[in-house]
Amino acid sequence: MGTRAVGDRHPLTETTQTTTRTAGRLLFVDNIRIFLTVLVILHHLMIIYAGSGSWIYTEGRQDEISAALGAWFCSINQAYFMGLFLLISAYFVPGSYDRKGPARFLKDRLIRLGIPLGLYSGVVRPLFIYLAIVRPEATDIFLWSWYRSEYFRDYGIIGGGPLWFISTLLIFSAVYVLWRLVSDSRRYRPQKQLVGQPPVGRPPVAGPFPSGWAIVLFGLGLAATTFLVRLRFPVNESFQPLNLQLANFAQYTALFVVGLLAYRHNWLLALPASRGKLWMGIAVSLVILYPVLAIATGAAEDSEPFMGGWTWQSLVFALFESFLAVSMCLGLIYFFRRFWDRQGQVAGILSRSAYGAYLIHEPVISLLAMAAAGLAWHPLLKFGLAAPVAVSFSFGLAILIRRLPHADRVL
C-alpha cells in the first residue's frame, strides 16, 4: 500500500539520517510495499491467464502447464503477501495514534482509507463492470437500474475486488482505537492526562527479538486457529457484504497484531541477521517443495479436501500456509533491510504511488487483458508480455491521479 495511506512514518528515525534512510522513514519498508504491490498486480494478472483463482475477467484457456504454474505462483503468494501487507501497515499504527490521539487518528484513517474505498466501491468499480462486462453482453440493461437492483447484490456492499484489503485496514484501525481507549483509560490516571491532548502511549523500546521456539509456537498456533476457522469458513468462500474471505482472517488478524507489537519492541530493526537468513532459507525451501507436496498429498488432483473441514488435508494445508507466511515475513523483512534499505528518485516515486496503483489496478489489468484477448498466444506468453505493461500502467496512472488537486492528501 502507499506509504501515506496505510501508516505514518516510523518515529524512531526522525532524528537520524544516513545514506540509506531519510528522516522519519524506513525505506526498506517502503520498498517492501512496492514489491508487494507489484506482486498483487502480477498475482491477479496470472489469475486472468491461468485461471487459478477468482477475478472479474478470465480468459478461460487452460492447459496443464499453465494450470500448474499458475496454481503454484498464486498459492505461494496467497499464503503470505496480504498478511505481510497487514503486518507492515500495523507497524506504523501505534506511533500515529500516540501523536494524533483517537479522534484525529480515526479522521485520518477515514480520509485515507474511507474516501478511496467509497469512491471505488460505489462509483469507479460499478462503472467499469457495467461498461466493460455487463453492457457488451446485455445492451438492454441500463446503468442505473442495474446498479440499483443487481450490483450490490452480486458484488457486495463495499470493498469489491482487491479493495477488501482497504476495508479490512479500516475495520482493524477502528478496533485498535477502541482497544486503546479502553486500555489507556486503565493504564493512566485521568489527572495526568492534559485536556485536549492525545493519550500518552508507551514509547517504542528495544527488546529481545522472539526466540526461535517462540516463532515456531506462533506458527503452530496460527495453523491450529486457521484450521478451526476453516471448519466454518472454507477457503474461496466469501462473506459477500464486505467481500472478505474469512478463511484467511486468522492469519490477517494475527499478523496485524504482530505488526503492532513489532513497533512497540522495535522488532523490524531488531531482527537478527542470522534469524532472518534462517527463515529466508525455510521460505525458499517451502516454495520449492510446494509442487512435490501438492502431488504427494493429492492436492494436484483434488484440492477440495484442503479448503476446510475435519480432514487431514485441511490441517496439512493450514500448517504449510502458516509456516510459509511466518518464514516469508521474516525472510523478506531481513532481505529488504539488508539489501534494499535505500531509495533513488524512481523508487521514491514508486513508493508514493504504490497505494494508488493498488487501488486502480483491477480495471487497468482487466482492460489490458481484454484488449489482447484476440491474440491466440500461449497464456503464459501473454502473461509474460502483459506483466511489465500492467505494472507500468498501474503505477503510471496512479502517478497522474496523485497530481490532481488534493489527491495527494488521500493517496
Number of C-alpha atoms within 10 A of each C-alpha: 29 23 22 18 23 25 22 18 22 20 18 17 15 14 9 11 12 9 8 14 17 16 16 16 20 22 24 24 23 27 23 23 24 25 17 20 30 22 16 21 21 23 21 25 28 29 24 26 24 28 23 23 16 12 16 14 22 21 14 12 13 15 11 9 12 20 21 15 16 22 20 18 18 21 17 19 20 16 22 22 19 19 23 26 22 25 23 27 24 26 28 22 23 26 24 19 24 17 16 17 20 20 12 14 21 18 13 18 21 17 16 24 22 18 14 21 23 16 12 21 22 18 12 14 20 20 16 17 16 20 13 16 13 17 15 11 11 10 8 8 14 12 15 11 10 15 17 10 10 12 19 18 12 10 20 19 16 21 24 24 19 19 24 18 23 23 22 20 20 20 12 18 20 17 12 20 19 13 12 20 14 11 11 16 13 10 11 13 9 11 7 9 13 10 9 7 10 17 21 16 17 11 14 17 12 14 12 12 18 11 10 12 9 11 16 14 12 16 23 16 16 23 23 16 17 26 29 20 19 24 16 12 21 22 18 15 14 15 13 17 15 17 22 23 16 20 24 22 18 21 26 22 16 17 27 23 17 18 26 21 17 25 25 20 18 20 21 20 16 15 19 14 14 10 16 21 17 15 22 23 15 18 22 14 12 20 18 12 11 15 17 13 16 16 12 10 17 14 16 15 9 11 13 13 17 23 21 25 19 13 13 14 19 24 22 16 22 27 20 17 23 25 24 25 26 25 26 28 24 22 24 19 21 25 19 18 21 13 9 16 18 20 19 8 8 8 15 16 13 24 27 24 28 29 24 29 30 24 23 21 25 23 18 18 24 20 16 15 22 14 10 12 13 8 10 8 11 13 23 17 12 18 20 13 11 19 19 13 13 24 21 14 18 26 25 15 16 23 20 12 18 17 11 9 8 10 13 17 12 19 28
